[in-house]
């Protein structure tokens, strides 16, 4: 059957490239300046060089991607990985450069968990001896690993996993066993076909006592012929909604013995022979990899938001539908149809997504800064940041991945019928992004971790105030600061009397801080005074986590534009020209005001805003989109610097 060929006919109006050129000519700031601000000149230059290499490598060809079935997708992912590792070695890329190339190629594969979970767990929880035995071969891709935590019966409830690892003192080994069907490892990326090792989360049992889940490095397939080792049963779990380049698998053990060195022992260990358990100095030390992955997912949420917004915004600038009778458009003195992007509803759907992508840019940078600062602090025995970073990473992972998944679907729908075509790039993006709301903690369950931290912080602060022990050191982070501000004046009212006053960042921050603190105070009262059960409050707890994390996003956006955001040691915050700062401030305003406008109830019940102010705020949003952001929309997505090869 011959390939379909379209007739050689011109479009009825200007070409898409001409229309985009017109859009770009309206931009009020230097797009390259914004790209450089986001990524740095070195990153952008490196991207150009990488593209020249990548686009000429057959293993990275994307032209057939939308036609591939599951088996073809898996094999394409394997070929891509082989070629990428080889190219990386030839070019002597750093890990950062490797990841940059991997993002451009955009082909999820069996090695994603090897690099993203298996090796980081070895790095953070392994001893020097274990690094020598397992990490070095993993870096050479001799050991191919996966991360086996989730079971059929337990996902988010890690403490409930059923796989056991019992210490056998006579042989100085651990015996892994799956006692029940629900204890079978399930959904493990890379396990179905590719991995020869796994980090297995199993219940450590020694001297008859269960010490709960611990990480073990477990050989699962022969290094000679890749067959499953005796005592290990594993396989692929079949077709999925998306992510078909990856071989998600299942595994169970039948009294399978592994050596003593398999228990990752940087923080906790078992003494050979006696089986005595040496507990970690801090019970949350093993959170390290988890926090890193969740913090990284905020950055990947930015990618999902930015990529989908780029496609939908450019399409909407080119696509023309209907004649706007109130303001008809003319081309060569002829009335023509209106660009979809000129309609206020399309702007209301898309512009906040652009703003959200930039908000996540600042927050992802801040989360990574806090993660590395916390790692440095813990190395010297300082655990003061750990609880805050863990709670923030949990809540922000939940919020930002939910935002991104919803945004990709909104952008697909905003492209009308063409958005349903794989060639828009959006359906596959949606399929492959979808797992982010579930893995690394279900987005609804994760917020309970954030909630527990917020409620404890509130109770501690109230107690310190009552005891007269409140000082600067007692308010050691932004969470405590906004809670303390609320306790100073729980009846605070918004002073805005006109829509223009909502552009004041201090009013925005006060609104978000007051709302979050009010919600936290109400939940603590319900739990402590009314004796409501935790289960009966889960909806309120979820909403409080969202409120806290939205404040985080708004605050980081504002501080980032001001240049007041804390920087990693030795790094100077980049600066902006006045035109760029104005355009970015417009986006920051839109993000804050649109977030309030979509969820006004909590701001009203907190007492900070009233109904008249919500109405003013709606006018401020529409004015902002029409008069400020519309002319910059294409320039703002161009600044993400996504090459067509990446967008596909």
Protein Blocks (a to p, Z undefined) as FASTA:
>chain_A
ZZddddddddfbdcfklmmmmmmmmpcbdfklmmmmmnopklmmmmmmmmmmmmmpmklp
cklmmmpcfklmmmmmmmmmmmmmmmmmmnopafklmmmmmmmnopacfklmmmmmmmmm
mmmmmcfklmmmmmmmmmnomaccdddfbcfklcklmmlpmbdcdddfknopacdddfbf
klpcehiahklmmpmbdcddddddeehiaebjadddddfbdfklopacehiacddebjcf
bhmlbccdddddehiacdfklpccklbccdehjlpacddfbfklmmmmmmmmmmmmmmmm
mmmmmmmmmmmmmmmmmpcgdjafklccdeehiacdddfklpmklmmmmmmmmmmmmmmm
mmmmmmmmmmmmmmmmmmnopaklmmmmmmmmmmmmmmmmmmmmmmmmmmmmmnmmmlmp
mklommmmmmmmmmmmmggpifklmmmmmmmmmmmmmmmmmmmmmnopacfklmmbfklm
mmmmmmmmmmbccfbfbfklmmpmklmmmmmmmmmmmmmmmmmmmmmmnopafklmmmmm
mmmmmmmmmmmmmmmmmmmmnopaccdehiacddddfklmmmmmmmmmmmmmmmmmmmmm
lmmmnomacfklmmmmmmmmmmmmmmmmmmmmmmmmmmnopafklnZZ
